[in-house]
Amino acid sequence: MTIEKYAKIKEDIKGVIGDALCRAINVSSSDFVLLMARGGYHNHLDRPDIDVTPFVLEDRLDFLMDLTRKKFFVRYLNEYVDRLASGRLLNDDEHEYELNVQMMIYAHIWESHLFLNQLARLAMIQQGKGYLWKTKLPQDGKKNFITRKIIDQFEKTDEGMANLIKQSYSDDFRNAFAHSTYFISENSIQANKEAIYAGPSVSIEGWNDMFVRSVLLSYHLNDMLLEIKNRYIEDAGDGPIAIEIPMKHNHIEKRAVLIKPEWMEGKEEKVRFRYMSKEEVVE
């Protein structure tokens, strides 16, 4: 990987993400607000004896669980780019070590609930199917979710995003890295599906491409969503926003409610969204 190729991939990926976000906004700006607000579902609040909706805004759970992973891979990415820019070559031991670090980061990306939920929700918004409050993301075996809920859905509306994910994601290598069933040779990485036979292999050059695309997709999707969110009040004002949330008793019927953006000084997220109180709505 050269710094010039890295810069070209980065430019292309930011273009694909920008187009995907614009497409979603044009389909439903209110559902896109929910994507920025990290709307989510908390099962423990779904009880008839409490007067609180289980459909929450600014859900901190996935955000906090993803924070350490994000800090780690952003630090690595900065160091990686600095090395590419310097042109410094790694010796064999350093190169093998770096490949193992990259494999860990790659597996973390394609296991991240926050990242995968963002992609699945974005795909649904593009199709005009509303906001996906509840996601059924399995703890084990993400292949079906990534294929059916993300790639297959983007193929209906967004060829650029679908192709980017297919270029970045490999279930064989994600599993191999997660379960330590791989080995590194001089020119390739081999994934072993089973101990008794060899699985697919990828050249080191091919791996570099998959890894960089995955890291840049994960980073810039979140970063560009945050950028739009932080500009929201400047661009759209701080007035009420009408959204729909599922009814508490059956999750099928929906009801209209109002939410509101507000400033958060001194935070990475400068804007957050909250439900308006009954008193505010009456006023």
C-alpha positions as CSV (number, residue, x, y, z in Angstrom):
1,M,0.0,0.0,0.0
2,T,1.4,3.4,-1.0
3,I,0.3,6.7,0.5
4,E,-1.1,7.7,-3.0
5,K,-3.2,4.6,-3.2
6,Y,-4.4,5.1,0.3
7,A,-5.5,8.7,-0.4
8,K,-7.3,7.5,-3.6
9,I,-9.2,4.8,-1.7
10,K,-10.1,7.3,1.1
11,E,-11.4,9.8,-1.4
12,D,-13.5,7.2,-3.1
13,I,-15.0,5.8,0.1
14,K,-15.9,9.3,1.4
15,G,-17.7,9.9,-1.9
16,V,-19.7,6.6,-1.6
17,I,-20.6,7.4,2.0
18,G,-21.6,11.0,1.2
19,D,-23.8,9.8,-1.6
20,A,-25.4,7.1,0.7
21,L,-26.2,9.7,3.4
22,C,-27.6,12.2,0.9
23,R,-29.8,9.5,-0.6
24,A,-31.2,8.6,2.9
25,I,-31.8,12.3,3.7
26,N,-33.8,12.8,0.5
27,V,-35.9,9.7,1.2
28,S,-36.8,10.6,4.8
29,S,-35.1,13.5,6.7
30,S,-36.9,12.5,9.9
31,D,-35.7,8.9,9.8
32,F,-32.2,10.2,9.1
33,V,-32.4,12.3,12.3
34,L,-33.1,9.1,14.2
35,L,-30.0,7.5,12.6
36,M,-27.9,10.5,13.9
37,A,-29.7,10.3,17.2
38,R,-28.8,6.6,17.6
39,G,-32.4,5.6,18.2
40,G,-32.6,2.2,19.8
41,Y,-34.7,-0.3,21.7
42,H,-34.3,-1.2,25.4
43,N,-36.2,-4.4,26.3
44,H,-36.1,-3.7,30.0
45,L,-38.2,-0.6,29.5
46,D,-40.9,-2.5,27.6
47,R,-43.2,-3.1,30.6
48,P,-46.8,-2.2,31.1
49,D,-46.2,-1.0,34.6
50,I,-44.0,2.0,33.7
51,D,-44.9,5.0,31.6
52,V,-41.7,5.2,29.6
53,T,-41.1,4.3,26.0
54,P,-38.6,1.5,25.3
55,F,-37.6,3.3,22.1
56,V,-34.8,5.6,23.2
57,L,-32.8,8.4,21.7
58,E,-29.0,9.0,22.0
59,D,-28.6,5.3,23.1
60,R,-25.3,5.3,24.9
61,L,-24.9,1.5,25.4
62,D,-23.6,0.6,21.9
63,F,-21.7,3.9,21.8
64,L,-19.8,3.2,25.0
65,M,-19.1,-0.4,24.2
66,D,-17.7,0.7,20.8
67,L,-15.6,3.6,22.2
68,T,-12.5,1.6,23.2
69,R,-12.4,-0.2,19.8
70,K,-12.7,3.1,18.0
71,K,-10.0,4.9,20.0
72,F,-7.6,1.9,19.3
73,F,-8.1,1.7,15.6
74,V,-8.0,5.5,15.1
75,R,-4.7,5.6,16.8
76,Y,-3.4,2.7,14.7
77,L,-4.8,4.3,11.5
78,N,-2.9,7.5,12.2
79,E,0.3,5.6,12.8
80,Y,-0.3,3.6,9.7
81,V,-0.8,6.7,7.5
82,D,2.4,8.3,9.0
83,R,4.4,5.2,8.1
84,L,3.0,5.2,4.5
85,A,3.9,8.9,4.2
86,S,7.4,8.3,5.4
87,G,8.0,5.4,3.1
88,R,9.6,3.3,5.9
89,L,9.6,-0.4,5.1
90,L,9.0,-3.0,7.8
91,N,11.3,-5.9,8.4
92,D,9.8,-9.5,8.4
93,D,9.0,-9.6,12.1
94,E,7.5,-6.1,12.1
95,H,5.4,-7.0,9.1
96,E,4.0,-10.1,10.6
97,Y,3.2,-8.3,13.8
98,E,1.4,-5.5,11.9
99,L,-0.7,-8.0,9.9
100,N,-1.8,-9.6,13.2
101,V,-2.8,-6.2,14.6
102,Q,-4.7,-5.5,11.4
103,M,-6.5,-8.8,11.6
104,M,-7.7,-8.0,15.1
105,I,-9.0,-4.6,14.0
106,Y,-10.7,-6.1,11.0
107,A,-12.5,-8.7,13.1
108,H,-13.5,-6.0,15.6
109,I,-15.0,-3.8,12.8
110,W,-17.2,-6.6,11.4
111,E,-18.3,-7.6,14.9
112,S,-19.2,-4.0,16.0
113,H,-22.9,-3.7,16.8
114,L,-22.8,0.1,16.4
115,F,-21.2,-0.1,13.0
116,L,-23.4,-3.0,11.7
117,N,-26.6,-1.4,13.0
118,Q,-25.7,1.9,11.4
119,L,-25.3,0.2,8.0
120,A,-28.6,-1.9,8.4
121,R,-30.6,1.2,9.4
122,L,-29.1,3.3,6.6
123,A,-30.1,0.7,4.1
124,M,-33.7,0.6,5.4
125,I,-34.0,4.4,5.3
126,Q,-32.8,4.5,1.7
127,Q,-35.7,2.1,0.8
128,G,-38.3,4.2,2.5
129,K,-39.0,1.4,5.0
130,G,-38.7,3.7,8.1
131,Y,-36.3,3.6,10.9
132,L,-35.1,0.2,12.2
133,W,-35.5,0.7,15.9
134,K,-35.0,-3.0,16.8
135,T,-32.2,-4.9,15.2
136,K,-31.8,-8.6,15.6
137,L,-28.0,-8.8,15.6
138,P,-26.9,-12.3,16.7
139,Q,-24.0,-12.6,19.2
140,D,-22.5,-15.4,17.0
141,G,-22.6,-15.8,13.3
142,K,-22.8,-12.3,11.7
143,K,-22.7,-13.6,8.1
144,N,-26.5,-13.8,7.5
145,F,-27.1,-10.4,9.1
146,I,-24.3,-8.7,7.0
147,T,-25.4,-10.4,3.8
148,R,-29.2,-10.2,4.1
149,K,-29.8,-7.1,6.2
150,I,-27.0,-5.0,4.8
151,I,-25.5,-6.1,1.4
152,D,-28.7,-7.4,-0.1
153,Q,-30.6,-4.3,1.0
154,F,-28.1,-1.8,-0.4
155,E,-28.1,-3.7,-3.7
156,K,-31.7,-2.5,-4.1
157,T,-30.9,1.2,-3.8
158,D,-27.2,1.9,-3.6
159,E,-24.9,0.0,-5.8
160,G,-21.9,2.0,-4.7
161,M,-22.3,1.1,-1.0
162,A,-23.1,-2.5,-1.8
163,N,-20.0,-2.9,-3.8
164,L,-17.8,-1.1,-1.2
165,I,-19.0,-3.5,1.5
166,K,-18.4,-6.6,-0.8
167,Q,-14.9,-5.3,-1.5
168,S,-14.2,-4.9,2.2
169,Y,-16.0,-7.8,3.9
170,S,-15.0,-11.5,3.9
171,D,-16.8,-13.8,6.2
172,D,-14.1,-16.4,5.8
173,F,-11.4,-14.1,7.0
174,R,-13.5,-12.5,9.7
175,N,-14.1,-16.0,11.2
176,A,-10.5,-17.1,10.7
177,F,-9.2,-14.0,12.5
178,A,-11.8,-14.3,15.3
179,H,-11.1,-18.0,15.9
180,S,-7.3,-18.0,15.2
181,T,-7.6,-20.4,12.2
182,Y,-5.2,-18.7,9.8
183,F,-1.6,-18.5,9.0
184,I,0.7,-16.0,7.3
185,S,3.1,-17.0,4.5
186,E,5.6,-14.8,2.7
187,N,3.1,-13.5,0.1
188,S,-0.4,-14.4,1.4
189,I,-2.8,-15.0,4.3
190,Q,-4.5,-18.4,4.5
191,A,-7.8,-19.0,6.2
192,N,-8.5,-22.5,7.5
193,K,-12.2,-23.2,7.7
194,E,-11.5,-26.6,9.2
195,A,-8.4,-28.1,10.7
196,I,-8.5,-30.8,8.0
197,Y,-8.4,-28.7,4.9
198,A,-7.3,-25.3,3.7
199,G,-9.8,-22.5,3.1
200,P,-9.4,-19.4,0.9
201,S,-6.2,-17.3,0.7
202,V,-5.6,-13.6,0.0
203,S,-2.4,-12.0,-1.2
204,I,-0.8,-9.5,1.1
205,E,-1.7,-6.8,-1.5
206,G,-5.3,-7.9,-1.6
207,W,-5.4,-8.0,2.2
208,N,-4.1,-4.5,2.5
209,D,-6.9,-3.3,0.2
210,M,-9.6,-5.2,2.2
211,F,-8.3,-3.9,5.5
212,V,-8.0,-0.2,4.4
213,R,-11.4,-0.2,2.9
214,S,-13.0,-1.7,6.1
215,V,-11.2,0.8,8.4
216,L,-12.0,3.8,6.3
217,L,-15.7,2.8,5.9
218,S,-16.1,2.3,9.6
219,Y,-14.3,5.5,10.5
220,H,-15.8,7.8,7.9
221,L,-19.4,6.6,8.2
222,N,-19.4,7.5,11.9
223,D,-17.4,10.7,11.3
224,M,-19.6,12.0,8.5
225,L,-22.8,11.3,10.5
226,L,-21.3,13.2,13.4
227,E,-20.4,16.1,11.2
228,I,-23.9,16.4,9.8
229,K,-25.3,16.0,13.4
230,N,-23.1,18.8,14.8
231,R,-24.3,21.1,12.0
232,Y,-27.9,20.3,12.4
233,I,-29.1,23.3,14.4
234,E,-27.1,25.6,12.1
235,D,-28.5,24.0,9.0
236,A,-32.1,23.2,10.1
237,G,-32.7,25.2,13.3
238,D,-33.7,24.0,16.7
239,G,-37.5,23.6,16.1
240,P,-39.5,20.4,16.8
241,I,-39.1,17.4,14.5
242,A,-42.0,15.1,13.9
243,I,-41.0,11.4,14.0
244,E,-42.8,8.1,14.4
245,I,-42.1,5.5,17.1
246,P,-43.7,2.1,17.5
247,M,-46.5,1.6,19.9
248,K,-45.4,0.1,23.1
249,H,-47.9,-2.7,23.2
250,N,-47.4,-4.3,19.8
251,H,-44.4,-2.5,18.0
252,I,-46.4,-2.7,14.7
253,E,-48.7,0.4,15.0
254,K,-46.9,3.7,15.2
255,R,-47.6,7.0,16.8
256,A,-46.3,10.5,16.0
257,V,-44.2,12.3,18.6
258,L,-42.0,15.4,18.6
259,I,-38.3,15.5,19.3
260,K,-36.0,18.5,19.6
261,P,-32.3,19.2,19.0
262,E,-30.2,21.0,21.6
263,W,-26.6,22.2,21.9
264,M,-24.1,20.3,24.1
265,E,-21.2,22.6,24.7
266,G,-17.7,21.2,25.1
267,K,-18.6,17.7,23.7
268,E,-17.4,15.8,20.6
269,E,-21.1,15.5,19.9
270,K,-22.2,19.1,19.9
271,V,-25.9,18.4,19.2
272,R,-28.2,15.8,20.7
273,F,-31.8,15.0,20.2
274,R,-34.4,14.4,22.9
275,Y,-38.1,13.8,23.2
276,M,-40.2,16.9,23.9
277,S,-42.1,16.8,27.2
278,K,-45.9,17.0,27.2
279,E,-45.6,20.6,28.6
280,E,-43.4,21.6,25.8
281,V,-45.7,20.1,23.2
282,V,-48.7,22.0,24.7
283,E,-46.8,25.2,24.6
